[in-house]
């Protein structure tokens, strides 16, 4: 850091010292100006007059008040104006005490608003100039009287310009900081949404495949001694379900990879095109599932397709886990106008033989229904769940084909 920068930093920390130095400089300028006579005919005007004791006293007092110009700008302006008025009336020859008023008026204009600057500036200019013209020893048209009007006017204008520039710079800085905060908040919001989406995908994958693994492992343990062929088949299903779980987990976690990491699988996210495969895994686990589709198997937007698949997957997983061994499920996919409606019904009972009517708290009290509801709501759809009349459980989802994501994509498509 250079010497000039150190001095500037020190003066910023100690503003009173800066004001004292300014006051000393103004005093030197006033005393030096008091030795110059603008009316002298001699080419060298320096030393043509000498200030008297009252003028020296007024200049010292006016300069001393400038030390407090930051703490009390209005009071300093009033004090310097009063001392200047005295000098304008009694000074002969006149000393330039008005220099202190110029500095004080600049300070007021740079620290207050524009209306205050106009009122105070016009009042100061009028009072000082009028007093100099009417009560002073010089003719009213003398250049010293006109100089008071000009210098006070320029001081008010310069102070107002500095205040405006400071306000403009502060507004620009505040706008930039607000924009930076907004970007950070938006980034955090997007991260939170992405984490929630990944958490839902992980829950769907793990809940579905682990439920199948658990069922098939139980079957294998039950028939291991008496029917080893069936046990071997159940273990094969366990291996297939675990492999599928690992593949889907790898694809989901691959979204979190950084550049330079091993490439994630490029297999697309599951959709209704894999519905038969999904139902087949539940058939293998001993759950009878009937599927009815009236959607013409049309191509759906990727987000809607994935949400429909996950809703069916989670609903069937809940049926297998909570509806009892003899439960049956029905899955329907229907295209109704601008929506796709997904319905999963079961006729099961809970493990204790009672109807599975756990309702909104969820088939088993986990987070499955909550995850489905959040996934559907993210697309602008609705999800209703609850017990069926006569026993069983019903999951009904309405997914709009023109969700917010699809509309945005179409809007930017050339």
HUKA-V227661 format. One line per field, one symbol per residue. ss: DSSP state (h for helix, s for strand, l for the rest). psi: psi as a letter, one per 30 degrees, with the letter a starting at -180 (. if undefined). A space follows every 50 residues. Layout:
BEGIN
ss=???
psi=???
END
This chain:
BEGIN
ss=llhhhhhhhhhhhlhhhhhhhhhhhhhhhhhhhllslllllllllsllll llhhhhhhhhhhhhhhhhllllhhhhhhhhhhhhhhhhhhlllllllhhh hhhhhhhhhhhllhhhhhhhhhhhhhhhhhhhhhhlllllllhhhhhhhh hhhhhhhhhhhhhhhhhhhhhhhhhhhhhhhhhhhhhhhhhhhhhhhhhh hhhhhhhhhhhhhhhhhhhhhhhllllhhhhhhhhhhhhhhhhhhhhhhh hhhhhhlllllllllllllllhhhhhhhhhhhhhlllsssssssllllll lhhhhhhhhhhhhhhhhhhhhhlllllsssssssssllssssssssllsl llllslllhhhllllllhhhhhhhhhhhlllsssssslllllssssssss lllhhhhhhhhhll
psi=kleeeeeeeeeefifeeeeeeeeeeeeeeeeeffgkjffkfkejfkgflk kleeeeeeeeeeeefffgfeeieeeeeeeeeeeeeeeeefkjlkkhffee eeeeeeeeeffaleeeeeeeeeeeeeeeeeeeeeflfllfgkfeeeeeee eeeeeeeeeeeeeeeeeeeeeeeeeeeeeeeeeeeeeeeeeeeeeeeeee eeeeeeeeeeeeeeeeeeeeeegeeeieeeeeeeeeeeeeeeeeeeeeee eefffgklkflkklkgklklaffgeeeeeeeeefggkkkkkkkhgghlkl keeeeeeeeeeeeeeeeeeeefflfglllkkkjkjjbglkkkkjklglll fgflkihfbffkifgageeeeeeeeeefggakkkllklkflalkkkkjjk eileeeeeeeefk.
END
